[in-house]
Amino acid sequence: MPKMKTKSGAKKRFTVSASGRIKRSFAYKRHILTKKDTKTKRQLRGTTEVHAADKAMVRSMLPYA
């Protein structure tokens, strides 16, 4: 059986920690930042964990992570 391919879009967007948690960054921080409040932009910094409902789908896109 051939190797499974990792989805290249998922490879760029998600990182898996050593404990197995899947981390993602926040959306809406790429452009049109002048009309966004400073508080909003500050809260979009950093990473958060993928929601439990989406975890299985992300895992299937990253078979070797």
N, C-alpha and C positions, 0 to 999 in steps of 0.2 A: 504494500500500500504506500502511495507517495506521501511525502511530508505535507502537513497542512500549512497553508500560507497565512501569515499574519496580515490583517487589514492595515494598509499603510497609513490610512487616516487615523485609526485608533492608536497606532504606534507613536504618532506625533502628539496625540492628545492626552494619553493616560500613562501614568507610571505606577508600578506595583511595588509596594514597600516590602521589606523583609518579612513582616508579619502577615503579608498577603492582602493588605488593604489596597484598594485602587484609588489613587488620587487624581484629581482633575483640577484645572484652573477655572476661573470664572469667565463667563461670556460678557459681552458689552464693554470691553475695555480696549478695543483696537482702534477705533476712529470716532470722529464726531465727539470729541471729549470736551470741547469748549462749552457746550450747552449742558453738560453733566455737572452736578454739584460736587464739590471737593469731598464731601462725606461719602457720596456714592462711589467715587473713584477709589477712595481709600478702602472702602469695604470690599471692593472687587480685587484687591491685592491678595497674593498668596494662593493657597490651594485648599481644597476641601475634599471630603470623601465622596465617592460615587454613591448615590442612593441605593438602598437595598433592592428596590424593584428593578433597577437597571444593571445590577451587578452581574447577573448571569449572562446578559447580552454582551456586556463588555468582555467578560471572560472568554466567551466563544470567539470574539474577534482577536483576542490575544492568546492563542493556544499554548504558547511556550513561555509565557510570563509567570 
